[in-house]
């Protein structure tokens, strides 16, 4: 019968204990010193392994002509809208085509499900031709004096969800190793716990960016539960704010992505990206910086980007975002939600081996993913 080999950490595995060089460990710690995780809000505790939240929205003030309809000429009085958009207006509403150069105002005089009867050239405006599938903004819905209230305009609430994910690291040490006096580290168990916590912080930061939810969200005997990360949440939204055009980072590239959010009412406040793209953003106006001959320190440190739309965005470099991508996020709508808080607990020993585990369970809650956030891919590296 062969002698049993020890798979735990033993005294003879620690051959450099008398002069312990922890530079490699310090390098690993520096790698997890990621300021993005600190920017994510702590959410309310999840009640189950699939976390749910409800999102509500205002009634849209835009309507779009049904895509199968022909262009509306300058005198037509029937405007057929996309499905269920007739619920967004009421009799008396004033509409204006959002296309450039359009000034005609149309007034709704009757509604039959999604078909509107409209008066053309309302007020001082004149009738115009409107392209097929044109989008009209509801300028207002004036009400006649003394008239009874009309039907309430409502939007159904939606329920969103994400699965919780278990983050865990084990610590196995033999009794002899725990007993041995340590030269460089006074308490090796506490030191191992410290390292495992840093490893889990790194994993959580990575998962927040790139994790993908399992086909069976709650998990089962053959499925490990994993949460959706930011990338999946944004890219898989209905009508997402995404752009995969191959191009270099520039002011217009970034502002075009922000404009997608702005058009839907979003207000991003953070750009998260690989340091290569964040540096390019920081250098966008570098040529406008002037130095005096007497300046002895030169260089720039840019921590925010101010867009022409008025967005002031924190620049958050992140190790885990792909080199050719950036995300624009509204961090007031992103939450790291605990199901089980991170803790250290001893577990039953095996023979002479003492065991602990560092374990916690969390998920990501991202609200208004189709409106408030954006993803740009395929940037020049």
C-alpha positions as CSV (number, residue, x, y, z in Angstrom):
1,X,0.0,0.0,0.0
2,X,1.4,3.4,-1.0
3,X,2.1,6.1,1.5
4,X,-0.5,8.9,1.6
5,X,0.6,12.2,0.0
6,X,-0.5,15.4,1.6
7,X,-2.4,17.8,-0.7
8,X,-2.7,20.5,2.0
9,X,-0.1,23.2,2.7
10,X,2.6,21.8,4.9
11,X,5.7,22.9,6.7
12,X,8.0,21.4,4.1
13,X,6.1,23.3,1.3
14,X,7.2,26.6,2.9
15,X,10.9,26.4,2.3
16,X,11.5,30.2,2.3
17,X,9.8,30.9,5.6
18,X,12.9,32.4,7.3
19,X,13.3,35.1,4.6
20,X,9.8,35.5,3.1
21,X,9.7,37.7,0.0
22,X,6.1,38.8,-0.6
23,X,6.8,41.0,-3.6
24,X,4.8,38.6,-5.9
25,X,1.9,38.7,-3.5
26,X,2.0,42.5,-3.5
27,X,2.0,42.5,-7.3
28,X,-1.1,40.4,-7.2
29,X,-2.7,42.8,-4.7
30,X,-1.9,45.7,-7.0
31,X,-3.7,43.9,-9.9
32,X,-7.0,43.8,-8.0
33,X,-6.8,47.4,-6.9
34,X,-9.5,48.3,-9.4
35,X,-11.5,51.4,-8.7
36,X,-14.5,50.2,-10.7
37,X,-15.8,47.8,-8.0
38,X,-15.8,50.7,-5.5
39,X,-18.1,52.7,-7.8
40,X,-20.8,50.1,-7.8
41,X,-23.6,50.8,-5.3
42,X,-24.6,48.2,-2.7
43,X,-28.1,47.0,-3.3
44,X,-30.7,45.6,-0.9
45,X,-30.3,42.0,0.0
46,X,-31.8,39.5,-2.5
47,X,-34.5,37.2,-1.2
48,X,-33.6,34.2,-3.3
49,X,-31.0,32.8,-5.7
50,X,-32.8,34.5,-8.6
51,X,-33.0,38.2,-7.7
52,X,-36.0,40.2,-9.1
53,X,-36.7,43.9,-9.4
54,X,-39.5,45.9,-11.0
55,X,-38.9,48.7,-13.4
56,X,-41.4,51.4,-14.3
57,X,-41.3,54.1,-17.0
58,X,-43.1,57.1,-18.2
59,X,-45.4,56.9,-21.2
60,X,-43.3,57.6,-24.2
61,X,-43.9,61.0,-25.9
62,X,-43.0,59.6,-29.3
63,X,-45.0,57.6,-31.8
64,X,-43.8,55.9,-35.0
65,X,-45.8,55.2,-38.2
66,X,-46.2,51.4,-38.9
67,X,-43.3,50.3,-41.0
68,X,-45.5,48.7,-43.6
69,X,-47.4,51.9,-44.3
70,X,-46.5,54.2,-47.2
71,X,-45.2,57.7,-46.7
72,X,-47.8,60.2,-45.5
73,X,-48.5,62.8,-48.1
74,X,-49.2,66.5,-47.4
75,X,-53.0,66.0,-47.2
76,X,-53.5,62.5,-45.8
77,X,-55.6,62.4,-42.6
78,X,-55.0,58.8,-41.5
79,X,-51.8,57.9,-39.6
80,X,-51.4,54.3,-38.7
81,X,-48.9,53.7,-35.8
82,X,-46.9,50.7,-34.7
83,X,-48.6,48.2,-32.5
84,X,-50.0,49.6,-29.1
85,X,-48.7,53.1,-29.7
86,X,-52.2,54.5,-30.0
87,X,-52.2,54.2,-26.2
88,X,-49.6,57.0,-26.1
89,X,-51.9,59.8,-27.3
90,X,-55.4,61.1,-26.8
91,X,-57.8,63.3,-28.8
92,X,-56.4,66.8,-29.1
93,X,-52.7,65.7,-29.1
94,X,-50.3,67.7,-31.3
95,X,-47.7,65.8,-33.2
96,X,-44.5,67.0,-35.0
97,X,-42.2,64.9,-37.2
98,X,-38.7,64.7,-35.6
99,X,-36.9,64.5,-39.0
100,X,-34.7,67.5,-39.8
101,X,-36.5,70.3,-41.7
102,X,-40.0,69.3,-40.7
103,X,-42.2,72.0,-39.1
104,X,-45.8,70.8,-39.7
105,X,-48.0,70.3,-36.7
106,X,-50.7,67.6,-36.8
107,X,-53.6,67.4,-34.4
108,X,-55.3,64.1,-33.5
109,X,-59.1,64.3,-33.7
110,X,-60.0,60.6,-33.4
111,X,-58.3,57.3,-32.3
112,X,-59.2,53.8,-33.3
113,X,-56.7,51.5,-31.6
114,X,-53.5,52.4,-33.4
115,X,-55.0,54.4,-36.3
116,X,-55.2,58.2,-35.7
117,X,-57.3,60.6,-37.6
118,X,-55.4,63.9,-37.9
119,X,-55.9,67.5,-39.0
120,X,-53.1,68.6,-41.2
121,X,-51.3,71.9,-41.0
122,X,-52.6,72.8,-37.6
123,X,-52.4,76.4,-36.5
124,X,-49.9,78.4,-38.6
125,X,-48.1,75.3,-39.9
126,X,-48.6,73.9,-43.4
127,X,-49.0,70.3,-44.6
128,X,-45.8,68.4,-45.5
129,X,-44.9,65.0,-46.8
130,X,-43.5,62.6,-44.1
131,X,-41.3,59.7,-44.9
132,X,-42.5,56.1,-44.3
133,X,-42.0,55.0,-40.7
134,X,-41.5,58.6,-39.5
135,X,-41.3,59.2,-35.8
136,X,-43.5,61.9,-34.4
137,X,-43.1,63.7,-31.1
138,X,-46.1,64.4,-29.0
139,X,-45.7,68.1,-28.4
140,X,-48.6,68.2,-26.0
141,X,-52.1,67.0,-25.3
142,X,-54.3,70.1,-24.7
143,X,-57.7,69.5,-23.1
144,X,-60.9,71.3,-23.9
145,X,-62.2,73.5,-21.1
146,X,-64.9,71.8,-19.1
147,X,-64.3,68.4,-20.8
148,X,-64.4,65.2,-18.8
149,X,-61.1,63.4,-18.2
150,X,-59.9,61.0,-20.8
151,X,-58.7,57.5,-20.3
152,X,-55.5,57.2,-18.3
153,X,-52.3,56.6,-20.2
154,X,-50.2,54.0,-18.5
155,X,-47.2,51.8,-19.1
156,X,-47.1,48.2,-17.7
157,X,-44.4,47.7,-15.2
158,X,-41.7,45.1,-16.2
159,X,-40.0,42.6,-14.0
160,X,-36.2,42.0,-14.5
161,X,-34.0,39.4,-12.9
162,X,-30.5,38.1,-12.5
163,X,-29.1,35.0,-10.8
164,X,-26.9,35.1,-7.8
165,X,-23.4,33.7,-8.1
166,X,-21.4,32.0,-5.3
167,X,-17.8,33.4,-4.9
168,X,-15.6,31.1,-2.8
169,X,-12.0,30.2,-1.9
170,X,-10.8,27.5,0.3
171,X,-7.8,27.5,2.7
172,X,-6.2,24.1,3.6
173,X,-3.3,24.1,6.1
174,X,-1.8,21.2,8.1
175,X,-1.8,21.4,11.9
176,X,1.9,21.5,11.9
177,X,2.0,24.4,9.5
178,X,-0.5,26.4,11.6
179,X,1.6,25.7,14.7
180,X,4.9,26.8,13.3
181,X,6.1,30.2,14.3
182,X,6.1,32.6,11.3
183,X,9.0,35.0,10.7
184,X,7.5,37.4,8.1
185,X,3.8,36.7,8.8
186,X,2.5,36.6,12.3
187,X,-0.7,34.8,11.6
188,X,-0.6,32.8,8.4
189,X,-4.4,32.0,8.5
190,X,-5.3,35.7,8.6
191,X,-2.8,36.3,5.8
192,X,-4.3,33.6,3.6
193,X,-7.8,35.0,4.3
194,X,-6.6,38.4,3.3
195,X,-5.2,37.0,0.0
196,X,-8.4,35.0,-0.7
197,X,-10.6,38.1,-0.2
198,X,-8.4,40.0,-2.7
199,X,-8.8,37.1,-5.2
200,X,-12.6,37.2,-4.7
201,X,-12.7,41.0,-5.2
202,X,-10.8,40.4,-8.5
203,X,-13.2,37.7,-9.5
204,X,-16.2,39.8,-8.6
205,X,-14.9,42.7,-10.6
206,X,-14.3,40.4,-13.6
207,X,-17.8,38.8,-13.3
208,X,-19.5,42.2,-13.1
209,X,-18.1,43.0,-16.5
210,X,-18.2,39.7,-18.4
211,X,-20.3,37.0,-16.7
212,X,-23.0,35.3,-18.6
213,X,-26.2,33.8,-17.0
214,X,-26.7,30.1,-17.3
215,X,-29.4,28.7,-19.4
216,X,-31.2,27.5,-16.2
217,X,-30.9,30.7,-14.2
218,X,-31.6,29.1,-10.8
219,X,-29.2,26.3,-11.5
220,X,-29.7,22.6,-11.0
221,X,-27.7,19.4,-10.3
222,X,-25.7,19.8,-13.5
223,X,-25.8,23.6,-13.9
224,X,-23.6,26.0,-11.9
225,X,-25.4,29.3,-11.2
226,X,-23.8,32.3,-12.8
227,X,-25.0,35.9,-13.1
228,X,-25.3,38.2,-16.0
229,X,-22.6,40.9,-16.2
230,X,-22.8,44.4,-17.6
231,X,-21.7,43.3,-21.1
232,X,-24.5,40.8,-21.5
233,X,-27.1,43.0,-19.8
234,X,-26.4,45.9,-22.2
235,X,-25.9,43.9,-25.4
236,X,-28.9,41.6,-24.9
237,X,-31.4,44.4,-24.2
238,X,-34.2,45.2,-26.6
239,X,-33.0,48.0,-28.9
240,X,-29.7,48.3,-27.0
241,X,-27.4,51.3,-27.1
242,X,-24.5,49.5,-28.8
243,X,-22.2,50.3,-31.7
244,X,-19.8,47.8,-33.3
245,X,-18.6,50.0,-36.2
246,X,-14.8,49.6,-36.6
247,X,-13.3,53.0,-35.8
248,X,-10.7,54.7,-33.6
249,X,-11.6,56.4,-30.3
250,X,-12.5,60.0,-30.9
251,X,-14.7,62.7,-29.5
252,X,-17.4,61.9,-32.0
253,X,-17.1,58.2,-31.4
254,X,-17.8,58.6,-27.7
255,X,-20.4,61.3,-28.1
256,X,-22.3,59.2,-30.7
257,X,-22.7,56.5,-28.0
258,X,-23.7,59.0,-25.4
259,X,-26.3,60.4,-27.8
260,X,-27.9,57.0,-28.1
261,X,-28.5,57.1,-24.4
262,X,-29.5,60.8,-24.4
263,X,-32.2,60.1,-27.0
264,X,-33.8,57.6,-24.7
265,X,-33.6,59.8,-21.6
266,X,-30.4,58.2,-20.2
267,X,-27.7,60.2,-18.4
268,X,-24.5,58.2,-18.2
269,X,-21.9,59.4,-15.7
270,X,-19.0,56.9,-16.1
271,X,-16.9,55.5,-18.8
272,X,-15.5,52.0,-18.1
273,X,-12.8,50.6,-20.3
274,X,-9.4,49.1,-20.7
275,X,-6.6,51.5,-19.9
276,X,-5.7,51.7,-23.6
277,X,-9.0,53.2,-24.5
278,X,-9.3,55.3,-21.3
279,X,-5.9,56.8,-22.2
280,X,-7.1,57.7,-25.7
281,X,-10.1,59.5,-24.1
282,X,-7.8,61.3,-21.7
283,X,-5.6,62.4,-24.7
284,X,-8.4,63.7,-26.8
285,X,-7.7,67.4,-26.0
286,X,-4.0,66.9,-25.2
287,X,-2.9,69.1,-28.1
288,X,-4.7,72.0,-26.6
289,X,-2.6,72.0,-23.4
290,X,0.0,74.7,-23.4
291,X,3.0,74.9,-21.1
292,X,5.1,77.9,-20.0
293,X,8.9,77.7,-20.5
294,X,9.2,77.9,-16.7
295,X,7.0,74.8,-16.1
296,X,9.2,72.2,-14.4
297,X,6.5,69.5,-14.3
298,X,4.6,68.6,-17.4
299,X,2.0,66.1,-18.2
300,X,-1.8,65.6,-17.9
301,X,-4.0,63.6,-15.5
302,X,-7.5,63.4,-16.8
303,X,-10.1,61.9,-14.5
304,X,-13.3,63.2,-16.2
305,X,-14.7,63.8,-19.7
306,X,-17.2,66.5,-20.3
307,X,-19.3,65.9,-23.4
308,X,-21.1,68.4,-25.6
309,X,-24.4,66.9,-24.3
310,X,-23.4,68.1,-20.9
311,X,-22.5,64.7,-19.4
312,X,-19.6,64.7,-17.0
313,X,-18.2,61.2,-17.0
314,X,-15.7,59.7,-14.6
315,X,-13.0,57.7,-16.4
316,X,-12.7,54.3,-14.8
317,X,-9.9,52.1,-16.2
318,X,-10.7,48.4,-15.8
319,X,-8.5,45.3,-16.3
320,X,-11.3,43.1,-17.5
321,X,-13.0,45.2,-20.3
322,X,-11.8,44.0,-23.7
323,X,-9.1,46.2,-25.2
324,X,-11.4,47.3,-28.1
325,X,-14.4,48.2,-25.9
326,X,-15.8,50.9,-23.6
327,X,-19.0,51.0,-21.7
328,X,-20.8,54.2,-20.7
329,X,-22.8,53.6,-17.5
330,X,-25.2,55.4,-15.2
331,X,-23.8,54.2,-11.9
332,X,-26.9,55.3,-10.0
333,X,-28.7,52.4,-11.7
334,X,-26.0,49.7,-11.0
335,X,-26.1,47.7,-7.8
336,X,-24.0,44.8,-6.4
337,X,-26.7,42.9,-4.5
338,X,-25.8,40.5,-1.7
339,X,-27.6,37.2,-1.1
340,X,-25.0,36.0,1.4
341,X,-22.5,38.5,2.7
342,X,-18.8,37.5,2.4
343,X,-17.6,35.7,5.5
344,X,-14.8,33.4,6.7
345,X,-16.0,30.1,8.2
346,X,-14.1,27.0,9.5
347,X,-15.1,23.7,8.0
348,X,-14.7,20.2,9.2
349,X,-11.0,19.2,9.2
350,X,-9.7,16.2,7.2
351,X,-7.2,14.3,9.3
352,X,-4.5,16.7,10.4
353,X,-5.6,19.4,7.9
354,X,-7.4,22.5,9.1
355,X,-9.8,24.1,6.6
356,X,-11.6,27.4,6.2
357,X,-13.6,28.9,3.4
358,X,-14.1,32.5,2.3
359,X,-17.6,32.6,0.7
360,X,-20.3,35.0,-0.3
361,X,-23.1,35.1,-2.9
362,X,-23.9,38.2,-5.0
363,X,-25.5,39.4,-8.2
364,X,-25.8,42.5,-10.4
365,X,-28.9,44.6,-10.6
366,X,-28.8,46.9,-13.6
367,X,-31.8,49.1,-14.1
368,X,-32.9,50.6,-17.5
369,X,-30.3,48.7,-19.4
370,X,-31.7,49.7,-22.8
371,X,-31.8,53.4,-22.0
372,X,-29.2,54.4,-19.5
373,X,-26.1,52.5,-20.6
374,X,-24.2,51.8,-23.8
375,X,-21.5,49.6,-25.2
376,X,-19.0,50.4,-27.9
377,X,-17.0,47.6,-29.5
378,X,-14.5,47.1,-32.3
379,X,-12.4,50.1,-31.4
380,X,-8.9,50.5,-32.8
381,X,-6.4,49.2,-30.2
